[in-house]
Amino acid sequence: MTLAIPYQLRDDLYRRPLAYALDRLGDMTNFKCVDVGAGGGDVSVALAELCGPKGRVYAVDIDPIRRNEIAKRAAEFSQVIAITQAAEELALPELVDLAFSRFLLLAVADPAQAISRIFASIRPGGWMIAQEPITSAGRIGRTPFSMDVADIVDPDIGTQLIQLIHSVGADIRDAWVEAPAGFGEGPVASYLSAMTGVESFSEQIILPPLVTVIAKK
């Protein structure tokens, strides 16, 4: 099977599990989507590529600075609408065909409430894709991976992801765990530097496994 990897995800370390999940949805032309916890907007822009000019992507982040970054990044995609909003208070002007989130729940105080609000934003028959890490299962050599980031509440929230999505009545269609590995300088090293402050290393790296869940409403 050929995975539909949007151009904007070519350099994304976790692009393969996301590409596989999006591929499961088939043709996304004209989809209305929400990217909750959109961060820098890479996935939002990728979704805009897949949905086409008549689709719509709500890029939601709690940080207004991030919202401005997304708006600047997505300037060429008029269908991307950047919104400042907390996941636990998500309220969109319309129901969407796809709700996506990644590295979101590890940073929220009430993951169950966030999932409930995200699921409520989906139209009947629509899709949810959620991806969360099991951070401590990653390795730098034989040392468990850890992230020195102030706003992370539960770095191993991926261990609860299936249960959280099942609890809102979603029809879970698939779930799996995947972790990229690397060695030496390159994109993995850059990721480690950004997340942990590690500047260089000589050990094999296994990034935190990412739990992906695909569910339907």
KALINTA-V998911 format. One record per residue. PSI is psi in whole degrees, -180 to 180 (* if undefined). BURIAL is b if it has 16 or more other ideal C-beta (glycine too) atoms within 10 Angstrom, else e. Layout:
BEGIN
PSI | BURIAL
PSI | BURIAL
END
This chain:
BEGIN
135 | e
123 | e
136 | e
90 | b
110 | b
152 | b
-40 | e
-11 | b
9 | b
-35 | e
14 | e
124 | b
-31 | e
30 | b
-34 | b
-49 | b
-34 | b
-44 | b
-41 | b
-43 | b
-46 | b
-35 | b
-32 | e
-23 | e
-15 | b
-148 | e
120 | e
11 | b
132 | e
10 | e
148 | b
127 | b
159 | b
133 | b
104 | b
127 | b
50 | b
-18 | b
-126 | b
-6 | e
8 | b
-47 | b
-37 | b
-44 | b
-39 | b
-41 | b
-38 | b
-38 | b
-44 | b
-33 | b
-23 | b
175 | e
-20 | e
0 | e
-175 | b
139 | b
118 | b
114 | b
106 | b
129 | b
147 | b
-21 | b
117 | e
-26 | e
-41 | e
-41 | b
-44 | b
-37 | e
-43 | b
-46 | b
-40 | e
-43 | e
-36 | b
19 | b
-33 | e
-8 | e
95 | b
-17 | e
-3 | b
122 | b
115 | b
130 | b
138 | b
116 | e
145 | b
144 | b
-37 | b
-12 | b
20 | e
127 | b
110 | e
159 | b
-9 | e
162 | e
152 | e
161 | b
-27 | b
128 | b
123 | b
142 | b
146 | b
136 | b
40 | b
-56 | b
-25 | b
-16 | b
7 | b
149 | b
-29 | e
82 | e
-36 | b
-41 | e
-40 | e
-47 | b
-39 | b
-44 | b
-40 | b
-46 | b
-36 | b
-21 | e
-6 | b
138 | b
156 | e
130 | e
-5 | e
179 | b
153 | b
133 | b
122 | b
139 | b
124 | b
151 | b
161 | b
85 | b
-45 | b
-12 | e
-11 | b
162 | b
140 | b
101 | b
-121 | e
8 | e
130 | e
139 | e
140 | b
154 | e
126 | b
71 | e
124 | e
-35 | e
7 | e
125 | b
-49 | e
95 | b
-14 | b
29 | e
-20 | b
-26 | b
-17 | b
-2 | b
-46 | b
-45 | b
-42 | e
-43 | b
-39 | b
-34 | e
-21 | e
4 | b
15 | e
148 | b
98 | e
121 | e
-27 | e
155 | e
140 | e
171 | e
137 | e
142 | e
124 | b
154 | b
155 | e
178 | b
139 | e
-164 | e
158 | e
-164 | e
-33 | e
-43 | b
-41 | b
-41 | e
-46 | b
-42 | b
-42 | e
-38 | e
-28 | b
-12 | e
1 | e
121 | e
-36 | e
163 | e
165 | b
13 | e
159 | e
141 | e
131 | b
111 | b
159 | b
127 | b
139 | b
122 | b
123 | b
132 | b
129 | b
125 | b
158 | b
149 | e
* | b
END
